[in-house]
Amino acid sequence: MKKEINFFEKVYQVAKQIPFGRVTSYGAIANYLGAPRSARMVGWAMKASHNMEEIPAHRVVNKKGILTGKHHFSGTNLMQNLLENEGIKITDNQILDFETVFWDPLKELLR
């Protein structure tokens, strides 16, 4: 019997595919998974993933490009530092040129 994949695991499968130097939003992942009203649940999944190094939770932000999850990372600016190390520019907790670095799983994974 095949094991049912839970929602958090589905979120992690999508998050692992976010390319280096790109970001997506909680809502974009929820939309891709067919649960458009579950952006908050995606956020909970990202929070729960912080002990899993293979999940790039720092690449998931809110729909306006704001680093809303940064307080869940150890260290004051770890999320921002990780993104900046990938070439993403941030000012006042907001990604500059958000549309340019935004990765939409609906467009990218359904090709």
C-alpha positions in Angstrom: 0.0 0.0 0.0 1.4 3.4 -1.0 2.0 5.9 1.8 -0.1 9.0 1.6 2.0 12.2 1.4 0.9 14.8 3.9 0.5 18.5 3.1 3.8 19.5 4.8 5.7 16.9 2.8 4.1 18.2 -0.4 5.2 21.8 0.5 8.8 20.5 1.1 8.8 18.8 -2.3 8.0 22.2 -3.9 10.3 24.2 -1.7 13.3 22.0 -2.6 12.8 22.9 -6.3 13.1 26.7 -5.8 16.2 27.6 -7.7 19.2 29.3 -6.1 18.8 33.1 -6.3 15.0 32.9 -6.6 12.1 33.2 -4.1 8.5 32.2 -4.0 5.6 33.0 -1.7 3.6 30.9 0.7 0.5 31.6 -1.5 2.2 30.5 -4.7 3.1 27.1 -3.1 -0.4 26.8 -1.8 -1.9 27.5 -5.3 0.4 25.0 -6.9 -0.7 22.4 -4.4 -4.4 23.1 -5.2 -5.1 24.7 -1.8 -5.1 28.4 -2.6 -6.5 29.3 0.8 -3.7 27.5 2.7 -0.8 30.0 2.5 -0.7 30.1 6.3 -0.4 26.3 6.5 2.6 26.6 4.0 4.1 29.1 6.5 3.6 26.6 9.3 5.4 23.9 7.2 8.3 26.3 6.6 8.5 27.0 10.3 8.6 23.3 11.0 11.3 22.7 8.5 14.0 24.7 10.2 15.8 21.6 11.5 15.9 20.2 7.9 18.9 21.6 6.1 17.6 20.4 2.7 14.6 22.6 2.8 15.4 26.2 1.6 12.8 27.9 3.8 14.7 31.2 3.4 13.4 31.3 -0.2 9.8 31.5 0.8 8.4 34.9 1.6 5.1 36.7 1.7 3.2 37.8 -1.5 4.8 41.3 -1.3 8.4 40.0 -1.0 8.6 40.7 2.7 10.7 38.4 4.9 7.8 37.7 7.3 9.4 34.4 8.5 12.7 35.8 9.4 12.1 35.6 13.2 11.9 31.8 12.9 15.6 31.6 11.8 18.4 31.5 14.4 20.3 34.7 14.5 18.9 38.1 13.9 19.4 38.4 10.1 20.1 34.8 9.0 17.2 34.7 6.5 18.3 38.0 4.9 22.0 36.9 4.9 21.1 33.6 3.2 19.1 35.4 0.5 21.8 38.1 0.0 24.4 35.3 -0.4 22.3 34.2 -3.4 22.4 37.6 -4.9 19.0 38.8 -3.8 18.9 42.5 -2.7 16.9 43.4 0.4 16.1 46.7 2.0 14.0 47.0 5.2 13.1 43.3 5.2 11.7 43.6 1.6 13.1 42.0 -1.5 14.0 44.6 -4.2 12.9 43.7 -7.7 10.6 41.0 -6.3 9.0 40.4 -9.6 12.4 39.6 -11.2 13.4 37.0 -8.7 10.0 35.5 -8.1 9.6 31.9 -9.0 6.1 30.7 -9.6 5.8 26.9 -9.2 2.6 26.9 -11.3 4.5 28.2 -14.3 7.8 26.5 -13.7 6.8 23.0 -12.5 3.9 22.4 -14.9 6.0 22.8 -18.1 
